[in-house]
């Protein structure tokens, strides 16, 4: 059907009536007077781009090491030096606060978050990283997940027998998981904390913590409830470690609390029978 012209001088009611007519007739698109070959147009878009003519260039040279990798390596060395010089937990906490080598410190974190609990506890709980509440208060596991952890520890009779920390000491932006580089930068401080506290057992809370300390690739649902050995970098310190579900996961999946409770009882049984 040829297009119908609307006199520009006609009032709006004529145009409105025509639009209503076409709508009632089932017309829901407007067509151009000039036909377009959509198939040809799509073929042009899908056609591979022409390859550029290769140019003669100098022979390839060995790639230089990335500055990011160099920076991480240098930061780890600095962390080792600072951590080894800290001979008690107060000095270690001060060394962490003064350390500038972890990128997380420059990504919006308000406070360093080191530890809380008994400094001579037989059990060290190692989580993943601080969240918003921890960042504000400067202490680990003080938010909703931390409150759940405290209730579970109290029910198991472990409240006064734990020292609690994380794999990293500054809050990752948006509560994302810490990267392996961030964990590696903080690892010398964590290892020195383990040496200074001298726990008999480690409870690794969450997959990020378990994978980092045990150097494993399995997920937490595969690792939890089984005993592994954590070994210090120099190999002279070996401590039994039990991976378990992170309390933040339990808040999202309440049905999994039974598994985490079973893990706590497993840890308590080994602790009370003298390992």
VEXDREN-2710 file (C-alpha; in Angstrom, 1 decimal):
% VEXDREN-2710
k/r/px/py/pz
1/UNK/0.0/0.0/0.0
2/UNK/1.5/3.4/-0.9
3/UNK/2.3/5.7/2.0
4/UNK/-0.5/8.0/3.2
5/UNK/0.4/11.7/3.5
6/UNK/-0.9/13.7/6.4
7/UNK/-1.5/17.3/5.6
8/UNK/0.9/19.2/7.9
9/UNK/-1.9/21.7/8.5
10/UNK/-4.3/19.1/9.9
11/UNK/-4.8/19.1/13.6
12/UNK/-3.3/16.4/15.9
13/UNK/-6.5/14.5/16.1
14/UNK/-6.1/13.3/12.5
15/UNK/-2.7/12.0/13.1
16/UNK/-3.7/10.4/16.3
17/UNK/-6.7/8.7/14.6
18/UNK/-4.4/7.3/11.8
19/UNK/-1.9/6.0/14.3
20/UNK/-4.7/4.3/16.2
21/UNK/-6.0/2.7/13.0
22/UNK/-2.6/1.2/12.1
23/UNK/-2.2/0.0/15.7
24/UNK/-5.5/-1.8/15.6
25/UNK/-4.5/-3.3/12.3
26/UNK/-1.5/-4.9/13.9
27/UNK/1.2/-2.5/12.4
28/UNK/4.0/-2.0/15.0
29/UNK/6.9/-0.9/12.8
30/UNK/7.6/1.9/10.3
31/UNK/9.2/1.0/7.0
32/UNK/11.6/3.2/5.0
33/UNK/10.7/4.1/1.4
34/UNK/14.2/2.9/0.4
35/UNK/14.7/-0.9/0.6
36/UNK/17.7/-2.2/2.6
37/UNK/19.3/-5.6/1.9
38/UNK/19.7/-6.8/5.5
39/UNK/21.4/-10.1/4.4
40/UNK/24.1/-8.3/2.5
41/UNK/24.6/-5.8/5.4
42/UNK/25.0/-8.7/7.9
43/UNK/27.5/-10.5/5.6
44/UNK/29.6/-7.4/5.5
45/UNK/29.7/-7.2/9.3
46/UNK/30.6/-10.9/9.6
47/UNK/33.3/-10.8/6.9
48/UNK/36.9/-11.1/8.4
49/UNK/38.9/-7.9/8.6
50/UNK/41.7/-7.8/6.0
51/UNK/45.0/-8.8/7.4
52/UNK/47.5/-6.0/7.7
53/UNK/50.6/-6.2/5.5
54/UNK/53.4/-7.5/7.7
55/UNK/56.2/-5.0/8.2
56/UNK/59.8/-5.8/8.6
57/UNK/60.9/-5.2/12.2
58/UNK/63.8/-5.9/14.4
59/UNK/64.2/-9.4/15.8
60/UNK/62.1/-10.1/18.9
61/UNK/63.9/-9.6/22.2
62/UNK/63.3/-11.3/25.5
63/UNK/60.4/-9.8/27.3
64/UNK/61.3/-7.7/30.3
65/UNK/59.9/-8.7/33.6
66/UNK/56.7/-6.9/34.5
67/UNK/57.0/-4.1/36.9
68/UNK/54.0/-5.6/38.8
69/UNK/55.9/-8.8/39.4
70/UNK/59.0/-7.0/40.4
71/UNK/57.1/-4.9/42.8
72/UNK/55.5/-7.9/44.4
73/UNK/58.8/-9.7/44.8
74/UNK/60.3/-6.6/46.4
75/UNK/57.3/-6.2/48.7
76/UNK/57.6/-9.8/49.8
77/UNK/61.3/-9.3/50.7
78/UNK/60.4/-6.1/52.6
79/UNK/57.7/-8.0/54.5
80/UNK/60.0/-10.8/55.4
81/UNK/62.5/-8.3/56.8
82/UNK/59.9/-6.4/58.8
83/UNK/58.2/-9.5/60.1
84/UNK/61.4/-11.2/61.2
85/UNK/62.4/-8.1/63.2
86/UNK/59.1/-8.2/65.2
87/UNK/59.8/-10.3/68.3
88/UNK/56.4/-10.0/69.9
89/UNK/52.8/-9.6/68.7
90/UNK/52.7/-5.8/69.6
91/UNK/55.8/-5.2/67.4
92/UNK/54.3/-7.3/64.7
93/UNK/51.1/-5.4/64.7
94/UNK/53.1/-2.1/64.5
95/UNK/55.2/-3.5/61.6
96/UNK/52.0/-4.4/59.7
97/UNK/50.6/-0.9/60.3
98/UNK/53.8/0.7/59.0
99/UNK/54.1/-1.6/56.0
100/UNK/53.3/0.0/52.6
101/UNK/54.1/-2.9/50.3
102/UNK/50.6/-4.4/50.1
103/UNK/48.5/-2.9/47.4
104/UNK/45.3/-3.2/49.5
105/UNK/46.6/-0.5/51.8
106/UNK/46.3/2.0/48.9
107/UNK/42.8/0.8/47.7
108/UNK/40.6/2.5/50.2
109/UNK/41.2/0.6/53.4
110/UNK/40.8/2.7/56.5
111/UNK/42.7/0.6/59.1
112/UNK/45.0/-2.3/59.3
113/UNK/43.3/-5.3/60.7
114/UNK/45.6/-7.7/62.5
115/UNK/44.2/-10.0/65.2
116/UNK/42.1/-10.6/68.3
117/UNK/42.0/-13.3/71.0
118/UNK/44.4/-15.1/73.3
119/UNK/48.0/-14.4/72.3
120/UNK/49.0/-17.9/73.6
121/UNK/45.9/-19.7/72.3
122/UNK/46.2/-23.4/71.4
123/UNK/44.0/-22.7/68.3
124/UNK/44.6/-20.1/65.6
125/UNK/41.7/-19.3/63.3
126/UNK/42.8/-17.8/60.0
127/UNK/40.1/-16.2/57.8
128/UNK/40.3/-14.7/54.4
129/UNK/40.3/-10.9/54.7
130/UNK/38.7/-8.0/56.6
131/UNK/35.2/-6.8/55.7
132/UNK/33.6/-3.4/56.2
133/UNK/33.0/-3.7/60.0
134/UNK/36.5/-5.1/60.5
135/UNK/38.0/-2.2/58.4
136/UNK/36.2/0.3/60.7
137/UNK/37.1/-1.3/64.0
138/UNK/40.6/-2.6/63.1
139/UNK/39.8/-6.1/64.4
140/UNK/39.0/-9.3/62.5
141/UNK/35.6/-11.1/62.5
142/UNK/33.5/-8.4/64.2
143/UNK/30.7/-8.1/61.7
144/UNK/27.8/-10.5/61.2
145/UNK/30.0/-13.4/60.2
146/UNK/32.2/-12.7/63.2
147/UNK/29.3/-12.7/65.6
148/UNK/28.2/-16.1/64.3
149/UNK/31.7/-17.4/64.7
150/UNK/31.8/-16.2/68.3
151/UNK/28.5/-17.9/69.1
152/UNK/29.8/-21.2/67.6
153/UNK/33.1/-20.9/69.5
154/UNK/31.1/-20.2/72.7
155/UNK/28.9/-23.3/72.2
156/UNK/32.0/-25.4/71.6
157/UNK/33.8/-24.0/74.7
158/UNK/36.5/-22.5/72.6
159/UNK/36.0/-18.8/73.2
160/UNK/39.1/-18.3/75.4
161/UNK/41.2/-20.8/73.4
162/UNK/41.5/-19.1/70.1
163/UNK/43.6/-16.4/68.3
164/UNK/41.9/-15.0/65.2
165/UNK/43.5/-13.3/62.2
166/UNK/43.3/-13.3/58.3
167/UNK/45.5/-14.0/55.3
168/UNK/45.6/-10.3/54.5
169/UNK/45.5/-7.3/56.9
170/UNK/43.6/-4.7/54.8
171/UNK/40.1/-4.8/53.4
172/UNK/39.9/-5.8/49.7
173/UNK/37.7/-3.3/47.8
174/UNK/34.1/-4.4/47.7
175/UNK/34.9/-7.3/50.0
176/UNK/36.3/-9.2/47.1
177/UNK/38.6/-12.2/47.7
178/UNK/42.2/-11.2/48.2
179/UNK/44.5/-12.1/45.3
180/UNK/47.4/-14.6/45.5
181/UNK/49.8/-11.6/45.2
182/UNK/48.1/-9.8/48.1
183/UNK/48.2/-12.9/50.2
184/UNK/51.9/-13.6/49.3
185/UNK/52.8/-10.1/50.4
186/UNK/51.1/-10.5/53.8
187/UNK/52.3/-14.1/54.2
188/UNK/55.5/-13.3/56.1
189/UNK/53.6/-11.4/58.7
190/UNK/51.1/-14.2/59.1
191/UNK/53.8/-16.8/59.4
192/UNK/55.5/-14.7/62.1
193/UNK/52.2/-14.5/63.9
194/UNK/51.9/-18.3/63.9
195/UNK/55.5/-18.5/65.3
196/UNK/54.9/-16.0/68.0
197/UNK/51.5/-17.5/69.1
198/UNK/52.7/-21.1/68.8
199/UNK/49.2/-22.7/68.3
200/UNK/48.8/-26.5/68.4
201/UNK/46.2/-26.4/65.7
202/UNK/45.1/-24.2/62.8
203/UNK/41.4/-23.7/61.8
204/UNK/41.3/-22.4/58.2
205/UNK/38.1/-20.5/57.7
206/UNK/37.0/-20.5/54.1
207/UNK/38.3/-21.7/50.8
208/UNK/40.6/-18.6/50.2
209/UNK/42.4/-19.3/53.5
210/UNK/42.6/-23.0/53.0
211/UNK/44.0/-22.8/49.5
212/UNK/46.5/-20.2/50.4
213/UNK/48.0/-21.9/53.5
214/UNK/47.8/-25.4/52.2
215/UNK/48.8/-24.7/48.6
216/UNK/45.8/-26.7/47.4
217/UNK/43.5/-26.1/44.4
218/UNK/40.4/-28.0/45.7
219/UNK/37.3/-26.1/46.8
220/UNK/36.4/-25.7/50.4
221/UNK/33.5/-28.3/50.2
222/UNK/36.2/-30.9/49.2
223/UNK/38.8/-29.7/51.8
224/UNK/36.6/-29.1/54.8
225/UNK/36.6/-31.6/57.7
226/UNK/39.9/-33.2/56.7
227/UNK/43.3/-32.7/58.4
228/UNK/46.3/-31.4/56.6
229/UNK/49.7/-30.1/57.6
230/UNK/50.6/-26.5/57.3
231/UNK/54.4/-26.1/56.8
232/UNK/56.3/-22.9/57.3
233/UNK/58.3/-21.5/54.3
234/UNK/61.6/-22.8/55.7
235/UNK/60.1/-26.2/56.6
236/UNK/61.0/-26.2/60.3
237/UNK/57.5/-25.7/61.6
238/UNK/54.6/-28.1/60.9
239/UNK/51.1/-27.6/62.4
240/UNK/48.0/-29.7/61.8
241/UNK/45.4/-27.6/60.0
242/UNK/41.6/-28.2/59.6
243/UNK/39.8/-26.3/56.8
244/UNK/36.2/-25.4/57.5
245/UNK/33.4/-23.3/56.1
246/UNK/33.5/-19.5/56.5
247/UNK/30.8/-18.1/58.7
248/UNK/29.8/-15.7/55.9
249/UNK/29.0/-18.8/53.8
250/UNK/26.9/-20.1/56.7
251/UNK/24.9/-16.9/56.7
252/UNK/24.1/-17.5/53.1
253/UNK/23.6/-21.2/53.4
254/UNK/22.2/-21.9/56.9
255/UNK/21.8/-25.6/56.2
256/UNK/25.6/-25.9/56.0
257/UNK/26.0/-24.9/59.7
258/UNK/25.8/-28.6/60.7
259/UNK/28.9/-29.3/58.7
260/UNK/30.8/-26.4/60.3
261/UNK/29.7/-27.5/63.7
262/UNK/31.0/-31.0/63.0
263/UNK/34.3/-29.5/62.0
264/UNK/34.5/-27.6/65.3
265/UNK/33.8/-30.8/67.2
266/UNK/36.5/-32.6/65.2
267/UNK/39.0/-29.8/66.2
268/UNK/37.9/-29.9/69.8
269/UNK/38.3/-33.6/70.0
270/UNK/41.8/-33.5/68.7
271/UNK/42.7/-30.6/70.9
272/UNK/41.4/-32.3/74.1
273/UNK/43.1/-35.6/73.4
274/UNK/46.5/-33.9/73.2
275/UNK/46.7/-34.1/69.4
END
